[in-house]
């Protein structure tokens, strides 16, 4: 199995070591460097419909890069588009749901498919709209977040509420609910909307059950809005 190692402290690389015959998939333009024993090709993973669904779910490119050790053992370095940390997840006993734009790479035993969400969840969430990424298989999955990454443990006695823009990936066994408010009080739809605007809460995800959630320190949507405001002020 390919070996995934995160190397570097700030804006790290994903270092992948492959034995002859092994291969990985990665996001388009993720490859920074590869040794001569490796070949890189473009693939539409899983056919047109799956590729289109992944595009909608995870913000992935229509085509993925496929790196294979053809002529012998070799290493490659990968990097995400956005600055930030990388987390390597072991997929198999635990499967994950992932937010849009966080997929970096996976060993060939892992697939990421698009899973349709309910209408209400899709309209409120920013994690892929009507679709969300769902892993299957066994191997390693590398995800990246905007800024630093941190792992939270959710337990039956400790449900956790997280701003939607900071969620990277979570254990698929967890229950999650989309809300416009962190309040436990029932204020009705209008009251919830008003409170959300006043408090600048936006959309939150309320997780319950047992499992882990990976979050990032920066919100790409908030950052994009700030950049736009600075350009308008200039």
C-alpha positions as CSV (number, residue, x, y, z in Angstrom):
1,X,0.0,0.0,0.0
2,X,1.3,3.5,-0.8
3,X,2.7,5.4,2.3
4,X,1.2,8.9,2.9
5,X,3.3,11.2,5.0
6,X,2.7,14.9,5.8
7,X,6.0,16.8,5.6
8,X,6.6,20.4,6.6
9,X,5.0,22.5,9.3
10,X,3.5,25.4,7.5
11,X,1.6,24.7,4.2
12,X,3.0,21.2,4.1
13,X,3.5,18.7,1.3
14,X,1.9,15.2,1.1
15,X,4.8,12.9,0.5
16,X,3.8,9.6,-1.1
17,X,6.0,6.6,-1.4
18,X,4.9,3.9,-3.9
19,X,6.2,0.4,-4.6
20,X,6.3,-0.8,-8.1
21,X,2.8,-1.5,-9.4
22,X,1.1,0.7,-6.7
23,X,-0.9,3.8,-7.7
24,X,-2.8,6.7,-6.2
25,X,-5.5,9.2,-7.3
26,X,-5.2,12.9,-6.5
27,X,-6.8,16.2,-7.3
28,X,-6.0,17.8,-10.6
29,X,-2.8,19.9,-10.4
30,X,-1.9,18.4,-7.0
31,X,1.4,16.9,-8.2
32,X,4.4,19.0,-7.4
33,X,7.2,16.5,-8.0
34,X,7.6,12.9,-8.9
35,X,10.5,10.5,-9.6
36,X,11.3,9.0,-12.9
37,X,9.8,5.6,-12.1
38,X,6.4,7.1,-11.8
39,X,3.9,7.9,-14.6
40,X,1.1,10.5,-14.4
41,X,-2.1,10.3,-16.4
42,X,-5.5,12.0,-16.3
43,X,-8.6,9.9,-15.5
44,X,-12.3,10.5,-15.2
45,X,-12.7,8.4,-12.1
46,X,-15.8,6.2,-12.1
47,X,-17.3,7.4,-15.4
48,X,-19.0,10.6,-16.5
49,X,-21.9,10.6,-13.9
50,X,-19.6,9.9,-10.9
51,X,-17.1,12.5,-12.1
52,X,-19.9,15.1,-12.5
53,X,-21.4,14.2,-9.1
54,X,-17.9,14.5,-7.4
55,X,-17.5,17.9,-9.1
56,X,-20.8,19.0,-7.5
57,X,-20.1,17.3,-4.1
58,X,-16.5,18.1,-3.4
59,X,-15.5,20.9,-5.8
60,X,-13.1,18.4,-7.4
61,X,-11.9,18.8,-11.0
62,X,-13.8,16.7,-13.6
63,X,-10.5,14.8,-14.2
64,X,-8.2,13.5,-11.5
65,X,-4.5,12.8,-11.7
66,X,-3.5,9.1,-11.5
67,X,0.1,8.4,-10.4
68,X,1.5,4.9,-10.8
69,X,4.9,3.3,-10.1
70,X,5.4,1.7,-13.5
71,X,9.2,1.2,-13.8
72,X,10.1,0.7,-10.1
73,X,9.6,2.2,-6.7
74,X,9.3,6.0,-6.5
75,X,8.2,9.0,-4.5
76,X,6.1,12.0,-5.3
77,X,5.1,15.3,-3.5
78,X,1.6,16.6,-3.7
79,X,0.1,19.9,-2.5
80,X,-3.4,21.4,-2.2
81,X,-4.4,24.6,-3.9
82,X,-5.3,26.5,-0.8
83,X,-2.8,27.2,2.0
84,X,-3.3,25.1,5.1
85,X,-2.7,21.8,6.8
86,X,-3.2,18.2,5.5
87,X,-4.7,15.3,7.4
88,X,-4.3,11.6,6.4
89,X,-7.3,9.5,7.3
90,X,-7.4,5.7,7.6
91,X,-10.4,4.5,5.6
92,X,-11.9,1.0,6.1
93,X,-13.2,0.3,9.6
94,X,-14.3,4.0,9.6
95,X,-15.8,5.7,6.6
96,X,-16.0,9.5,6.2
97,X,-18.1,12.2,4.7
98,X,-16.1,15.1,3.3
99,X,-16.9,18.7,2.5
100,X,-16.4,20.3,-0.8
101,X,-12.9,21.3,-1.9
102,X,-11.0,19.3,0.8
103,X,-10.1,16.1,-1.2
104,X,-6.3,15.9,-2.0
105,X,-5.4,12.3,-2.7
106,X,-6.3,8.7,-2.0
107,X,-4.8,5.2,-2.4
108,X,-6.4,3.1,-5.1
109,X,-8.4,1.0,-2.5
110,X,-10.4,4.1,-1.6
111,X,-13.2,5.7,-3.6
112,X,-15.1,8.9,-3.0
113,X,-18.6,9.0,-4.4
114,X,-21.4,11.6,-4.2
115,X,-24.2,11.0,-1.8
116,X,-27.4,12.9,-2.2
117,X,-28.6,15.0,0.8
118,X,-32.2,15.8,1.7
119,X,-33.6,19.0,0.2
120,X,-33.6,20.9,3.4
121,X,-30.0,20.0,4.2
122,X,-28.9,20.8,0.7
123,X,-30.5,24.3,0.7
124,X,-28.9,25.2,4.0
125,X,-25.5,23.6,3.9
126,X,-22.4,24.7,2.1
127,X,-20.9,21.3,2.1
128,X,-21.6,20.3,-1.5
129,X,-25.3,21.4,-1.9
130,X,-27.4,18.5,-3.0
131,X,-24.4,16.1,-2.8
132,X,-21.7,15.4,-0.3
133,X,-18.6,13.2,-0.5
134,X,-18.8,9.7,0.9
135,X,-15.8,7.4,1.1
136,X,-15.8,3.6,0.5
137,X,-13.2,0.9,0.4
138,X,-10.0,0.6,2.4
139,X,-6.8,2.6,2.4
140,X,-5.7,6.1,3.0
141,X,-7.4,9.4,2.2
142,X,-5.7,12.8,2.4
143,X,-7.8,15.9,3.0
144,X,-6.7,19.5,3.4
145,X,-8.2,22.5,5.2
146,X,-7.8,26.2,4.9
147,X,-5.5,27.1,7.8
148,X,-4.7,24.7,10.7
149,X,-6.6,21.4,11.3
150,X,-8.0,20.1,14.6
151,X,-9.7,16.8,15.5
152,X,-12.8,16.9,17.7
153,X,-14.2,13.8,19.4
154,X,-18.0,13.6,19.5
155,X,-19.6,11.4,22.1
156,X,-23.2,10.7,23.2
157,X,-22.6,12.9,26.2
158,X,-20.8,15.6,24.3
159,X,-22.6,16.6,21.1
160,X,-20.8,19.4,19.3
161,X,-22.0,22.4,17.2
162,X,-19.6,23.7,14.5
163,X,-19.8,26.5,12.0
164,X,-20.4,25.0,8.6
165,X,-17.6,26.8,6.9
166,X,-15.0,25.2,9.2
167,X,-16.0,21.5,8.8
168,X,-13.6,19.4,6.7
169,X,-14.6,15.7,7.3
170,X,-16.4,13.6,9.7
171,X,-17.1,10.0,10.7
172,X,-20.0,8.8,8.5
173,X,-21.6,7.1,11.6
174,X,-22.2,10.5,13.2
175,X,-25.6,12.1,13.1
176,X,-25.7,15.7,11.9
177,X,-28.3,18.4,11.7
178,X,-28.1,21.6,9.8
179,X,-29.3,24.7,11.7
180,X,-29.3,28.5,11.4
181,X,-28.7,29.0,15.1
182,X,-26.7,27.6,18.0
183,X,-29.6,28.4,20.3
184,X,-31.4,25.5,22.1
185,X,-34.6,27.6,22.3
186,X,-37.4,27.2,19.9
187,X,-37.8,30.7,18.4
188,X,-39.6,29.7,15.2
189,X,-38.3,30.3,11.7
190,X,-38.5,34.1,11.7
191,X,-36.9,34.3,15.1
192,X,-34.1,32.0,14.1
193,X,-33.4,34.0,10.9
194,X,-33.3,37.3,12.8
195,X,-31.0,35.8,15.5
196,X,-28.7,34.4,12.9
197,X,-28.4,37.8,11.2
198,X,-27.8,39.7,14.5
199,X,-25.3,37.2,15.8
200,X,-23.6,36.6,12.5
201,X,-23.8,32.8,13.2
202,X,-24.7,31.7,9.7
203,X,-25.2,27.9,9.2
204,X,-24.0,25.5,11.8
205,X,-23.8,21.7,11.9
206,X,-24.8,19.9,15.1
207,X,-23.1,16.6,15.5
208,X,-24.2,13.8,17.8
209,X,-23.3,10.1,18.3
210,X,-19.7,8.7,18.5
211,X,-16.9,9.6,16.2
212,X,-14.5,12.4,15.1
213,X,-14.9,15.6,13.2
214,X,-11.9,17.3,11.5
215,X,-12.2,21.1,11.4
216,X,-10.1,23.9,9.9
217,X,-9.2,27.3,11.5
218,X,-10.2,29.4,8.5
219,X,-13.5,29.8,6.7
220,X,-12.9,30.1,2.9
221,X,-16.2,31.8,2.4
222,X,-15.6,34.5,5.0
223,X,-12.1,35.0,3.6
224,X,-13.4,35.4,0.1
225,X,-16.0,38.0,1.3
226,X,-13.2,39.9,3.2
227,X,-11.1,40.0,0.0
228,X,-14.0,41.2,-2.0
229,X,-14.7,44.0,0.5
230,X,-11.1,45.1,0.4
231,X,-11.1,45.3,-3.4
232,X,-14.3,47.4,-3.3
233,X,-12.7,49.7,-0.7
234,X,-9.5,50.2,-2.8
